[in-house]
Amino acid sequence: MMKRTTALVLAAVLLAAAGCSNSDDSNGSSSGANTPGVTDSEIVVGTHMPLTGPAAAGYSKIAPATKAYFDYVNANGGVHGRKITYKIMDDGYNPANTQQVVRQLVLQDKVFAILNGLGTPTHTGVLDFLKTNRVPDLFVASGSRSWNQPDKYPGTFGFNPDYTVEGKILATYVKEEHAGKKVCFLGQDDDFGRDSLAGIEKVLGAVAAKQSYVTTNPNVGPQVGALKAAGCQVVMLATVPGFTALTIGTGAKLGFKPQYVVSNVGSDPTTLAKTLGDAAPLLEGVVAANYLPLANDAANPWIQLYSKVNKEYNGNAELDNNVVYGMSVAYLFVQSLQAAGKDLTREGIISAVEKGGYTGPGLVPVRYSAEDHSGYAGQQLTRIAGGKAEYFGKPYRTDDGDGAVEVYEAPAVTPPQNGIPAA
């Protein structure tokens, strides 16, 4: 009896050891069959998004658009025979909520990766958790330079041009077109605002006046009043859409109408017009920047593709730049999955993204490599006219250091005939 019991225990130990040898190793690699969130027929990924709260205006449309493109790909056979399931969790743009929902996605839902989690203050709080759990953290919906730390966070990659790059490009426009005018700044009180200001001041030097806001306080009257008192003629904004609208509306009530130059993340005309309501004409002349096709450009082949997907899989939602953004993220993720191959692992998807070379809807390339996890390398300027954003000039590229802001001349890329990137 003793010998039999000992033999059974030994057998159990050997089986357990065998099971451990097939699980994810310390680098996140595994056989496809044992990778969290991956089966022979499915890839489960998750995200945190502000479906409610102070950043919900416009941004709540991003994840449904991403899911719609995945549904389109799924209907056409998926990626290497697998369909993509996208779990969308609402964090209300609240960092405490973000930590809770991301823990649920990783520990309970066992997602393969976190895709396009939105927000600088929100996502910053989950970087270490995702690193510890070896979860790929792909294409963060923010331009913080924090996402580009491959030595510290090897699984994290940005998507947006980083805010310092954007600040340099917007400031170059101001320097050329508004020379001699008093330039001021209002930004979010986190890395979003600070990184934007850093880029602006690399080109312009110190701004004449600077103010900040927190998303929990919707009263920007004191800040706008201070900018007016300082005699600001150009106001550069690093603001989410709700606070862009608040700032412009508050300024008008105070009789303050400078030239506004706005970060891409807070400049979608459709979102701003809805927030401003009858005051939407205040948006005329607002200058911003973008790096993706504009939703109102019906002749653009990417917009034609996204319009088709939007109609068939997204309830024909109003097509704005947030929808375009969400589908562009999805396209890049599908490209990455195709490149990672059929034997999909967490380590494999990270390696695939680092190989770079991806082309798609962007006006400038993404610049992924083993040394660079940032995202898009530049932008093109836009101006609102007749309630719609229009591109002017040419795209620019630069870095987040002291590199020059240079014109990018390469022609735009068109989508594949079926709208799905090939393996």
N, C-alpha and C positions, 0 to 999 in steps of 0.2 A: 504493500500500500504506500509506504514511504517512497519507494523508488518510482512508482507510478506518478505520485504527486509531483515529485521533483522533475520528472520528464515533462509533465504538462506545463509546469511553470517555465521550464527552459524553452519549450516550444513557443509559449506565449511571448517570452522576451525576444526570441529570434524573429518572430512575426512583427513585433513592434519595431524592432530595429530595421527590418526590411522596409516597413512602411515609412519610417523616418528618412531612409536613404533616398526615397523618391519624392520627398516634399521639397518646397522651395528652399534653396540654399541661402547663404548670407548675402548673396548678390541679387537675390530675387529671381534667379533662373530656375527652371524646372522643366520637366517634360510637359508638353501642352496639356496632358490629361490631368495634371496635378496643380496647374496654375489657378489661383483663385479667380473666379468669375469667368472661366473659360471651359466650355465643353465642346464636344464635336459639332454642336449645332448652334452655340450661342456665345456671345461676348457681353458681359454685363459691366457697364461703366456707370459712374455716378457723378453728380455735380451738386454744388450749393449755389443757390441763386436768390436774389431779392424779389420773390414773387409778391411780397408785401413790404411795407415800410418805406423809408425816405428815399430809397433808390429804385423803387419798383417802376416808376414812370419810365416807359420805354424798355428798361432792362428786363422786365418780366416777359418780354417777347422773345428773348434770345434763346433760352433753352427749348421752348416748343418748336422754334425754327430748326434748331439742331436735330431734335428728335424727328421732325418731318423729313429732313434729308436722309436720316438713317432709315426711316420707314420706306423711303423711295429706293434706297440701296437694297434693303431687305426684300422688297417686292421684286427686285431684279436679281435675286440669287444670293445676296449678302456678300461677305468677304471671305474667300477661301471656304465657301460653304457654310459659314456661320452668320447668323443674324445678330444685329446689335440691339441690345436692350439698354435704354437710357433711363436711369433712375434720377429724378429731379427732386431735390429737397429745398424747401423754402427756409432761408435763414433770416429773412427780414433785414438784411444788411447789418446784423448785430453780431459782433465777434463771438459772444458767448454762445449764441445759437449755432454759429458756424461750427464751433468745436463739437457741439452735441450731434449735429446732423452728420458731420463727416465721420465721427466715431461710429455712428450707426451704419453708415454706408460701408465702412471698412470692416468693422468687427461683426456686424450682424448680417448685412447683405452680401459681404464678401466680394465687393466689386473688384474687377481687374485693375481699374485705374480711376483716378479722379480727373475729369475732363472739364476745363474751362470754368473752374470755380471763380466766382466773380467778387472782386473788391480787394483793395489794398489793405484796409484795416481788418477785414474779415479773414482773408486767406493767409495773411502773415501769421496768424495764431495757430494754423494747422501745419505749417511747414515741417516742424520737428516731429510731429505725430506721424505724418506721411512718410518721412524719412525713416523713422524708427521701424515702421511696419512695412518698409520697402515697397510702397505703393507708387507706381508712376503718377506723376503730378503734371499733367499735360496741358499746355496752352492756356495758362491762367488768364482770366479776363480782367487784365489790369496792366498798366505800363510801368509798374514799379521795377526798379533795378534789382530788387531782392530776388526775383525769379532767375536772374542770370548769375548764379553762384555755383557753377558745376562742381567745384571742389567740395563745397559745404553741402549743397543739395543736388546730388547728381541725378535725381529723378525728376527735378522740376524744370519746366520750360515755359517761357512767356509766349505771348501771341501778339498783343498790341505793340506798336513801336513804343519804346520806353519813354517815360515822360520827359526825361532830359533831352533825348533826341527830338521829341516833339517841341519842347520849349525852344531849342536852338533854331528849328525851322520856322516856327511862328515869329520868333524874335528877329530872324533875318528879314522876314517880310516887313516887320515894323521898322526896322532900321532903314530899309530901302524906301518905304512908302510914307513913313511918318517921321522923318528925320527932324530933330529939333523940338518935337512935341514931348510933353510931360507924360511919361509912361508909368503906370501903376499896376498893382497885382492884387488879386483876391484868390485865395486857394484853400482847399480842404486842409484841415490841420492834421496831416499825416504824411506819409511818404509821397502820396499823390501830389499834394501841394508843394512839398519841399523839393522833390525831384524836378517838377516843372519849373519852379523858380530858379533852381540851379542852372537849368538849360538856358532860360531866358537871360540870366545875368552873365553867362559865359559870352553872350553876344552883345548885350546892351550895357553891361556893367550894372551897378546898383540901380534898381528902380526908384522912382521918386517917392513912392509910398507903397506899403504892403499891408494887407489885412488877411485874416483867416477866419474860417467858420468851422463849426462842428455840426454833424448831421442831425444831432439830437435837438438842435435849436434852430427852428425855421425863421427866426427873426434876424435878417441881415441889415436892418435899418442902420444900426450904429456903424457897421463897416462901410456901407455905401455912403453914408453921411460923411465919414472921415475921408473917403476918396474924393468926394465932391469938394470938401473943405480944402483939400490939398491941391485943387486945381487940375486934377488928372484929365488929360485929353484922350489918352488911349488906356483902356483897362483890359488887362490880360487875365483870363479866368481859367483856373484849374478847378472845375466844378462838375458835379454830376448833374444830370438834366434838371432835376427839380430846383437845384440851387442856381443854375444858369437862369432859369425863368424867374426865380425869386429876385435875383440881382438886377436883371434888366427891368422887371416890373417895378421894383422898389426905386430904382434910379429914376424911372419916368415920373413916379409920384413925387419925387424930390426935385423934379426939374433938372435932372442930371442925365445927359445923353452923350456920353463919350463914344468913341469908336471901340466896340467890343471885339476882342480877339480871343477865341474860345478853344479850349482843348477838345479834341475829337470826341472824347467820352461824354461830353455834356452838350453836344451841338446838333443832335439830330433834329431837323426842322419840324418833322411831323410830331415828335414828342413834345417839343417846346411849344408849338402852336396850340396843342391840346391843353397844355398846362396854363398858358397865358390866356386862352379863350379870346375874348374880344380885343385883347391887347396884343394879339399875334403880329400885327403890322410893325410892332417895335423891333421885330427880328430883322427887318430889311437892312441889308448892308453888313450884317454880322459876318466876320471872317473867321474861318476855322480851318481844319485840315482833315484829310481822310486818306486811306490807303487801299480801299476796296471800291468796287463799282458803286455808283450812287443809285439808290432805289428808283429814282425818277427817270433814269436813262433807259427807256424802253428799247432802244436799239442795241444796247450792250448784250452780247450773247450770254454772259453770266446772269444778267438780270432776267433774260428770257428763260434760262434754265430754272432759276430760283422762283420765278413767277409760276412756272408749270408745277414745280414741287409744292409751292405754297398753296396753290389752288387744289391740288389733289390730296395733299397730306397734312395741311395746316389750317384747314377750315377756311381757306381763302382769306386769311387775316390781312388787314391793311399792310401792304408791303412798304416797310420803312427801312432805314439803315440798320436797325437792330435785327431785323429778320435777315438781311443780307449778311450781317456779321455772324449770326448763329449758324447759317448754312455754310459760310466760308470756313468756320471752325470745323464743322462736320466733314467737309470735303478734305481738309488737311488730315484729320484723324483717319479717314478711310485710306488716304494715300499712305499714311504711316503703317496702318494694318497690312495693306498690300505689300509694302516693302519688308515688313517683319516676317512674312511668310506663313505657311500653314501651321507650322509647329510654334504656335504663339506662346511666348513667355514674357514676363515683365522685363527681364533683362533684354530680351530681343526687341521689344518696342522702343526702349530707350536707345539702344544701338541704332535702330532704324532711323529714329529722329535725328540723332547726332550725325548720321551720314549726310544729311542735308540734300541739297539739289532739288528741292520741291518747287514746282511752278504751279500757279493756280490763279485765282482771281485778283491777287494783289498787284498794285501798280508798281511796287518794288519787291525784290525777293525777300523771303525769310532767310535768316543767316545762321541756321543751326549748324553746330559742329561740336566736337568733344570739348572745345574751349569756350564756346559761345552758345548759351541757352536763351538768348534774348528773343526776339521774334522778328517782326517786320523791321526793316532797316531805315524806313523813311516814310514820307507822306507827300501829298500834293495839296495845295491851298484851295479852299472853297469860299464862295461868297453867297449869302442868301439874297435872292432876287425874285420877286413875285411869289414869295413864300417857299421857294425851292432852293436847295443848294446847287451851285454850279461850280465845276472845276475851272480854275484859271491858272495860267503858267504851266510849268512842267513839274513832275515829281522831283523831290530832293532826297538825297541820302546823306547820313552823317553818323557819328558815333556819340557815346555819352561822355566822351572826353573832350579834348581840344581840337579834334579833327575838323576839317573844313566842311561846310554845308555845300554839297555838290549836286548839280543837276544829274538826274538819271535818265538816260536816253533810250534804253532798250524798249522794243515794242511790247505791247500787252499780249498776254497768252489767251487763247480761246479754249473753252472746255471741250472735252471729248464729245463725240457725236451723241453718245448715250448719257452723257452727263456724269459718268462714274469713272474715276481714275483707274487705269489698268494696273495689273500686278507688275 
